[in-house]
């Protein structure tokens, strides 16, 4: 029996030669782990030095600098996270990843050259875009590669690499600031991260949308043959894809597993 065609938008060629799994895609998976470590390092460059810079150079109180950082970075990243998945399906994973690095490249330079705090706010808007596009896309690409059986492991390695790099970079930039001053030395590290991340993503990272299409074909063929259920995730054959409004509702208020556990009665 012939397997049904891949879903709309999954038009990558060569799907028949695609293999899912961590071992089969170890090289690309390890490369994406390294890329996500660089993504985390872009945030880490600011963690230690930026609050001191706000106080000593721009004369801002800790509350003011923290509030503007959260608004500029947090809201931008949240909005970008929301659209990154749809963009990666429409345009491809790799173009979105490369675009994220291009957006992040000016961030260290804006902080280095900033004559006012407004420049730093603009830098953090760009950083939010960078994080939303690159972090989300590396998660999607790892899940594409490993298939349904190792998604939890893929997520764990992704988060460990990213947040580990945040911590290590915060330590490194603090040491650089102590020895060489608040600017530019600590942010040259972030500039190196952005350049390296862009180069790796543009030259060595391969598109993974074909892996997702291959998994969809495997799922459809198995269900057509009446095979036992497998851990394909939440999507089922015959169920229409959710629109952005439904996705937002499910991930915020409607899905019980997304809510914090209720406190036991005292």
Buried (B, 14 or more C-beta within 10 A) or exposed (E): EEBBEBBEBBEBEEBEEBEBBBEBBEEBBEBBBBBBBBBBBBBBBBBBBBBBBBBEBBEBEEEBBBEBBEBBBEEBBEEBBBBBBEBBBEEBBBBBBBBBBBBBBBBBBBBBEBEEBEBBBBBBBBBBBBBBBBBBBBBBBBBBBBBBEBBEEBBEBBBBBBBBBBEBBBEBBBEBBEEEEBBBBBBBBBBBBBBBBBEBBBEEBBBBBBBBBBBBBBBBBBBEEEEEEEEBEEEEEEEEEEEEEEBEEBEEEEEEEEEEEEEEEE
